[in-house]
Amino acid sequence: MIGILASRIKEKLNRPVVAFAAGDDGELKGSARSVAGFHIRDGLDAVAAKHPQLLKNLAAMQWRRA
């Protein structure tokens, strides 16, 4: 469901999007969508470098190009 939301926001605004929702375990779960010319992994890597506590499972995420 959160992936659908991220996709719709990206399509409407033509900007990279990271959307979050509360998971059953109390942690936030996220879905990210990017735009041409920007790989979302690069943006998340920059956030993780400055604030490593924010993206706990970044290394475990699966990346695919649309």
JOCORZI-V533285 format. One line per field, one symbol per residue. ss: DSSP state (H for helix, E for strand, C for the rest). psi: psi as a letter, one per 20 degrees, with the letter a starting at -180 (. if undefined). burial: 1 if it has 16 or more other ideal C-beta (glycine too) atoms within 10 Angstrom, else 0. Layout:
BEGIN
ss: ???
psi: ???
burial: ???
END
This chain:
BEGIN
ss: CHHHHHHHHHHHHCCCEEEEEECCCCCEEEEEECCCCCCHHHHHHHHHHHCCCCCCCHHHCCCCCC
psi: ghhgggghgghgilqqpoqqqprhjiqpqrpqqrrpipphhgghhgghhhmhihmgkghiqppqp.
burial: 010001001100000111100000000001111100000100010001000000100000000000
END
